[in-house]
Amino acid sequence: MSIDLTKNAASHIDRFLKKRGKGIGLRMKVQINGCSGLSYKIEYVDDYNENDIIFENFGIKIFIDPDSLIYLDGTILDYVRDGFKEGFKYINPNEKSKCGCGKSFMV
C-alpha cells in the first residue's frame, strides 16, 4: 500500500502548514459524491485518529482513513500550475473514469 507526493505537492503543503501556524500533515479521503459516484477531499490535520494509516513523503505526513485507502492505494498527489489555475492533481491508478467536469470519479 502506498500514497506518494511529488516534490511540488510536498513543498506546497509545507508552505501552507507553516503559513497556517499549526498542523501535522494532510488528510486525503474519498467521499460518495458527484456525478460519477466518488470525489476526493483534502483537509489539513491538527489531530489524527487512531485508525488513520500514515504515509510520509519529503517530511510531510499523509493521513488516510482505512475506508478511503482502498480507493487511494497507489495514488500520487501532485500540485500543478496551468495558466491561471493551480491546485492538487490526483494520479490515481484505480480511477476507471471521471465525470465531464472532473470533480468526481469511478473505480
CORHUDA-V346504 format. One record per helix or strand of 3 or more residues. SS is the DSSP state (h for helix, s for strand). FROM is the first residue (numbers start at 0). TO is the last residue. If there is no record, write none. Layout:
((SS | FROM | TO) (SS | FROM | TO))
This chain:
((s | 2 | 4) (h | 6 | 19) (s | 24 | 31) (s | 37 | 44) (s | 52 | 56) (s | 59 | 63) (h | 65 | 71) (s | 74 | 81) (s | 84 | 90))
